[in-house]
Amino acid sequence: MEKLRVVQWNTGKVGRLAMQGILDNPDLELVGVYAHSPEKVGRDAGALCGRPDTGIKATNSIDDIIAARPHAVIYTSFTGDVDEVAKLLEAGINVLSTNLFFHVGGIRGAVKDRLQAAGERGKASLYITGINPGWINSLATAITAVCARVDCVSIYESADCSGYESPETWNFFRMGQHGVTDEVIEAAKTWLVMFKDAAERVAEGLGLELDEVDFYCDYATAAERVDLGWFLMEKGTNAAVRAGWNGKINGETRVRAQITWYLTKQIAEDWDIDDKEYHLVVDGAPSVDLRMHFSNPADSPVDGAWSPTATTSYATINAISQIVAAKPGVLTLHDIGLPYAPAGAWEKGTRRGWG
């Protein structure tokens, strides 16, 4: 069977792992790399993702990418560009994007119409897999198949972030600072808009038309001085955030997406912090209560118990064949079915199974 020709667009945290996934998959062929940073242009793809040289050099020209004739582009650009994606679609190239395009209000309205038209002209598809939590909305939707009635679907994410060494992120969340002001809540709301997307995707998957999606947020404080080595929180300063979105119909919450992110469990407030990364709840008939925990084999190079970056990248890589085979235009979960890992194909190849 012909290998699917794939381009990796951008080489940040997610893009680097996605490029490893492409190189490790016997059904895929890396044929191009787009690099936003000038210092990466001209470098070999292997060097950009911790692999041996491939002969594929990074470019910052979309025309070079189109000339490579890929079946699909994995688009992990931090700042999405509608013009870029429309040009790729019109050239007949399928696009799988982790970017949610919130800077233009998301894939809706005039933006969706434009990309739909571009896809139809080029006979190509656009599918938004999303950044963390990305794929979890697909699973939350799928488990409702056993239900005769669905009253509410809730996604709860719990994450020990003490190993996520990004002071910029936690300063943005106002961790290590005193007090919770309107400014603090607004900062959290801005960052966590991707979880609003998760709630809306579940609603879309269930055929629900939400009246409103409300944000809520609370902080917990450090019960003692906590020095992570790369980030310091004095006693009484913000050390954990719990926030989420309630999608409502007639005032009743029908879908929910909530996070609890903590830099320490030593908090003053009486929070029940789940040791499992995901808790999915369906209130209905029957009700469903599902907890998920991630762990890595001893020989996996991925650090920590789980990696949101890794799950984001592989949820995109593993959907390529379904998107290539789908109808043109902007796709939803109903258009491609449930994404899955092509384990049967891996058995016949040499894929390592991780980045």
C-alpha positions as CSV (number, residue, x, y, z in Angstrom):
1,M,0.0,0.0,0.0
2,E,1.2,3.5,-0.8
3,K,2.5,5.4,2.2
4,L,0.7,8.6,3.0
5,R,2.9,11.6,2.4
6,V,2.9,14.0,5.4
7,V,4.3,17.4,6.2
8,Q,4.9,18.6,9.7
9,W,4.0,22.3,10.1
10,N,6.0,23.9,13.0
11,T,8.4,22.2,15.3
12,G,7.5,23.2,18.8
13,K,6.7,20.9,21.7
14,V,3.8,19.2,20.0
15,G,5.3,19.4,16.5
16,R,8.5,17.8,17.6
17,L,6.7,14.7,18.9
18,A,4.4,14.7,16.0
19,M,7.4,14.6,13.6
20,Q,8.8,11.7,15.6
21,G,5.5,9.9,15.2
22,I,5.5,10.4,11.5
23,L,9.1,9.1,11.1
24,D,8.3,6.1,13.3
25,N,5.1,5.1,11.5
26,P,5.7,2.6,8.6
27,D,2.5,3.8,6.9
28,L,3.7,7.4,6.7
29,E,6.4,9.3,4.8
30,L,7.7,12.6,6.0
31,V,8.1,14.7,2.9
32,G,8.4,18.2,4.3
33,V,8.8,20.4,7.4
34,Y,7.7,24.0,7.8
35,A,9.6,26.0,10.4
36,H,8.5,29.4,11.7
37,S,11.8,30.2,13.3
38,P,14.5,31.5,10.9
39,E,17.2,29.6,12.7
40,K,15.5,26.3,12.0
41,V,15.1,26.9,8.2
42,G,17.5,24.7,6.3
43,R,18.1,22.3,9.2
44,D,17.4,18.6,8.8
45,A,14.0,17.3,10.1
46,G,15.8,14.6,12.1
47,A,17.9,17.2,13.9
48,L,14.8,19.2,14.8
49,C,13.1,16.2,16.5
50,G,16.0,14.2,18.0
51,R,16.2,11.6,15.1
52,P,18.9,10.8,12.6
53,D,19.1,12.9,9.5
54,T,16.3,12.3,7.0
55,G,17.4,14.4,4.0
56,I,14.3,16.6,4.5
57,K,15.2,20.2,5.1
58,A,13.0,22.7,6.9
59,T,11.5,25.5,4.9
60,N,9.5,28.7,5.7
61,S,7.8,28.7,2.2
62,I,4.3,27.4,1.9
63,D,5.0,27.0,-1.8
64,D,7.7,24.5,-1.0
65,I,5.2,22.6,1.2
66,I,2.7,22.5,-1.6
67,A,5.3,21.4,-4.1
68,A,6.1,18.4,-1.9
69,R,2.6,17.1,-2.8
70,P,1.7,15.8,0.7
71,H,-1.6,14.0,1.4
72,A,-1.8,15.8,4.7
73,V,-0.2,18.6,6.8
74,I,0.0,18.2,10.6
75,Y,-0.6,21.9,11.5
76,T,0.6,22.6,15.0
77,S,1.2,26.3,14.6
78,F,0.8,28.2,17.9
79,T,-0.8,31.2,16.1
80,G,-3.0,29.8,13.4
81,D,-3.3,31.5,10.0
82,V,-6.6,31.1,8.1
83,D,-5.0,32.2,4.9
84,E,-2.3,29.5,5.2
85,V,-4.8,26.8,5.8
86,A,-7.2,27.9,3.0
87,K,-4.2,27.9,0.6
88,L,-3.3,24.3,1.6
89,L,-6.9,23.1,1.3
90,E,-7.2,24.7,-2.1
91,A,-4.1,22.9,-3.2
92,G,-5.7,19.6,-2.4
93,I,-3.9,19.0,0.9
94,N,-5.7,17.7,3.9
95,V,-5.0,19.6,7.2
96,L,-5.1,18.2,10.7
97,S,-4.8,21.1,13.1
98,T,-4.1,21.2,16.9
99,N,-4.7,25.0,16.7
100,L,-8.3,25.9,17.5
101,F,-8.2,29.3,15.7
102,F,-9.6,31.2,18.7
103,H,-7.9,34.3,17.6
104,V,-10.6,34.6,14.9
105,G,-13.4,33.2,17.0
106,G,-12.8,29.5,16.2
107,I,-13.9,27.5,13.1
108,R,-17.4,29.0,12.8
109,G,-19.4,31.6,10.9
110,A,-17.5,33.3,8.0
111,V,-14.3,31.5,8.9
112,K,-15.9,28.1,8.6
113,D,-17.6,29.0,5.4
114,R,-14.3,30.1,3.8
115,L,-12.5,27.0,4.9
116,Q,-15.4,24.8,3.8
117,A,-15.3,26.4,0.3
118,A,-11.5,26.0,0.1
119,G,-11.8,22.4,1.0
120,E,-14.5,21.7,-1.6
121,R,-12.5,23.5,-4.3
122,G,-9.4,21.4,-3.5
123,K,-11.2,18.2,-2.6
124,A,-9.4,18.3,0.8
125,S,-10.5,18.1,4.4
126,L,-9.8,20.1,7.6
127,Y,-10.1,18.4,11.0
128,I,-9.4,20.1,14.3
129,T,-8.0,17.6,16.7
130,G,-7.2,20.3,19.3
131,I,-4.5,20.9,21.9
132,N,-4.8,19.5,25.4
133,P,-7.5,18.2,26.1
134,G,-8.1,17.7,22.4
135,W,-9.1,14.0,22.0
136,I,-10.9,13.5,25.3
137,N,-14.1,15.0,24.0
138,S,-14.3,12.1,21.4
139,L,-14.0,9.6,24.2
140,A,-16.5,11.3,26.4
141,T,-19.0,11.4,23.5
142,A,-18.4,7.7,22.6
143,I,-19.2,6.3,26.1
144,T,-22.7,7.8,25.8
145,A,-23.5,5.0,23.3
146,V,-24.6,2.7,26.1
147,C,-27.2,5.2,27.4
148,A,-30.9,5.4,26.9
149,R,-30.9,8.9,28.4
150,V,-28.2,11.5,28.8
151,D,-28.7,14.3,31.2
152,C,-25.1,15.6,31.5
153,V,-21.6,14.7,30.3
154,S,-18.7,15.9,32.4
155,I,-15.0,15.8,31.8
156,Y,-12.7,16.4,34.8
157,E,-9.0,16.7,34.2
158,S,-6.6,16.5,37.2
159,A,-2.9,17.3,36.6
160,D,0.1,17.5,38.9
161,C,1.9,20.4,37.2
162,S,4.9,20.5,39.5
163,G,7.1,19.0,36.7
164,Y,5.9,21.4,34.0
165,E,8.8,23.8,34.2
166,S,7.3,26.8,32.5
167,P,7.5,29.8,34.9
168,E,5.8,31.9,32.2
169,T,2.7,29.7,32.2
170,W,2.3,29.8,36.0
171,N,3.1,33.5,36.3
172,F,0.3,34.0,33.7
173,F,-2.0,32.0,36.0
174,R,-0.8,34.2,38.9
175,M,0.5,31.2,40.8
176,G,2.8,32.3,43.7
177,Q,0.9,35.5,44.0
178,H,-1.6,36.6,46.7
179,G,-5.3,37.0,46.1
180,V,-7.8,36.2,43.4
181,T,-9.0,39.3,41.6
182,D,-11.1,39.8,38.5
183,E,-7.8,40.1,36.6
184,V,-6.7,36.7,37.9
185,I,-10.0,35.1,36.8
186,E,-9.8,36.7,33.4
187,A,-6.3,35.4,32.9
188,A,-7.4,31.9,33.7
189,K,-10.4,32.2,31.4
190,T,-8.3,33.3,28.5
191,W,-5.9,30.4,28.9
192,L,-8.5,27.8,29.5
193,V,-10.7,28.6,26.5
194,M,-9.6,25.2,24.9
195,F,-11.7,23.5,27.6
196,K,-14.7,25.5,26.4
197,D,-14.0,24.0,23.0
198,A,-14.0,20.5,24.6
199,A,-17.4,21.1,26.1
200,E,-18.8,22.4,22.9
201,R,-17.4,19.5,20.9
202,V,-19.2,17.0,23.2
203,A,-22.4,19.0,22.7
204,E,-21.9,18.9,19.0
205,G,-21.3,15.2,19.1
206,L,-24.5,14.6,21.0
207,G,-26.6,16.9,18.7
208,L,-27.2,19.4,21.6
209,E,-27.5,23.2,20.8
210,L,-26.3,25.0,23.9
211,D,-27.8,28.3,25.0
212,E,-24.7,29.4,26.9
213,V,-21.3,28.3,28.1
214,D,-20.4,29.7,31.5
215,F,-16.9,29.9,33.0
216,Y,-16.2,29.3,36.7
217,C,-12.9,29.5,38.6
218,D,-11.4,29.1,42.1
219,Y,-7.9,29.0,43.5
220,A,-6.3,27.2,46.4
221,T,-3.3,28.5,48.4
222,A,-0.1,26.9,49.5
223,A,-0.3,25.6,53.1
224,E,3.5,26.0,53.5
225,R,6.4,27.5,51.6
226,V,7.0,25.4,48.4
227,D,10.2,25.7,46.4
228,L,10.1,23.5,43.2
229,G,13.6,24.6,42.3
230,W,12.3,26.4,39.2
231,F,9.3,28.1,40.9
232,L,8.7,29.4,44.4
233,M,5.3,29.8,46.2
234,E,5.3,31.3,49.6
235,K,2.7,30.2,52.2
236,G,-0.7,31.7,51.4
237,T,0.0,32.3,47.7
238,N,-1.9,30.7,44.8
239,A,-0.8,27.1,44.3
240,A,-3.6,25.4,42.5
241,V,-6.5,26.3,40.1
242,R,-9.8,24.6,39.6
243,A,-11.9,26.0,36.7
244,G,-14.2,25.0,33.9
245,W,-17.1,25.6,31.6
246,N,-20.7,24.6,31.9
247,G,-22.7,24.3,28.7
248,K,-26.3,24.9,29.4
249,I,-29.7,24.5,27.8
250,N,-32.7,26.2,29.5
251,G,-30.5,26.9,32.5
252,E,-29.5,23.3,33.0
253,T,-25.9,22.1,32.7
254,R,-25.7,19.5,29.9
255,V,-22.0,19.3,29.3
256,R,-19.1,20.3,31.5
257,A,-15.3,20.5,31.1
258,Q,-13.2,21.1,34.3
259,I,-9.6,21.2,35.2
260,T,-7.7,20.9,38.5
261,W,-4.1,21.9,38.0
262,Y,-1.9,22.0,41.1
263,L,1.8,22.8,41.7
264,T,1.6,21.1,45.1
265,K,-0.9,19.0,47.1
266,Q,0.1,20.9,50.2
267,I,-2.8,23.4,50.0
268,A,-4.8,25.1,52.7
269,E,-8.2,24.5,51.2
270,D,-10.0,21.2,51.6
271,W,-9.9,20.1,48.0
272,D,-10.3,16.5,46.9
273,I,-7.6,16.1,44.3
274,D,-8.0,13.1,42.0
275,D,-4.8,11.0,41.4
276,K,-6.2,9.9,38.1
277,E,-5.7,12.2,35.2
278,Y,-9.2,12.0,33.7
279,H,-12.6,11.4,35.3
280,L,-15.5,11.1,32.8
281,V,-19.1,11.1,34.1
282,V,-22.3,10.6,32.3
283,D,-25.4,11.4,34.3
284,G,-28.3,9.5,32.7
285,A,-29.7,6.0,32.3
286,P,-27.5,4.3,32.9
287,S,-25.0,6.7,34.5
288,V,-21.3,6.1,33.7
289,D,-18.3,6.8,35.9
290,L,-14.9,6.3,34.2
291,R,-11.5,7.1,35.5
292,M,-8.3,7.1,33.3
293,H,-4.7,7.1,34.3
294,F,-1.6,7.2,32.0
295,S,1.7,5.5,32.6
296,N,4.7,4.8,30.4
297,P,6.6,1.6,29.9
298,A,10.1,1.5,31.5
299,D,11.8,1.9,28.1
300,S,9.7,4.9,27.0
301,P,11.7,8.1,26.6
302,V,8.7,10.2,27.6
303,D,9.3,11.6,31.1
304,G,6.6,11.5,33.8
305,A,3.5,9.4,34.3
306,W,1.8,11.0,31.2
307,S,2.4,13.8,28.7
308,P,-0.4,16.0,27.4
309,T,2.0,17.0,24.6
310,A,2.4,13.4,23.6
311,T,-1.3,12.6,23.7
312,T,-2.0,15.7,21.6
313,S,0.5,14.7,18.9
314,Y,-0.5,11.1,18.7
315,A,-4.2,11.8,18.6
316,T,-3.4,13.8,15.5
317,I,-1.0,11.4,13.8
318,N,-3.4,8.4,14.3
319,A,-6.3,10.3,12.6
320,I,-4.4,11.0,9.3
321,S,-5.7,8.0,7.3
322,Q,-9.4,8.8,8.3
323,I,-9.1,12.4,7.4
324,V,-7.5,11.6,4.0
325,A,-10.4,9.3,3.2
326,A,-13.1,11.7,4.4
327,K,-15.3,14.0,2.5
328,P,-14.0,17.5,1.5
329,G,-14.5,20.5,3.8
330,V,-14.6,21.1,7.6
331,L,-15.0,17.8,9.4
332,T,-16.6,16.8,12.7
333,L,-16.3,13.6,14.7
334,H,-19.4,12.3,12.9
335,D,-17.6,12.7,9.5
336,I,-14.6,10.5,10.4
337,G,-15.9,8.1,13.1
338,L,-13.9,7.4,16.2
339,P,-10.2,8.0,15.8
340,Y,-8.1,5.0,16.7
341,A,-4.5,3.7,16.8
342,P,-3.9,1.5,13.7
343,A,-2.3,-1.3,15.7
344,G,-2.8,-3.9,13.0
345,A,-0.7,-1.8,10.6
346,W,2.0,-1.3,13.2
347,E,2.3,-5.1,13.7
348,K,3.3,-5.4,10.0
349,G,5.8,-2.5,10.2
350,T,8.5,-1.3,12.5
351,R,6.9,1.5,14.4
352,R,8.3,2.0,17.8
353,G,5.0,3.0,19.3
354,W,6.2,6.2,21.0
355,G,8.1,9.4,20.4
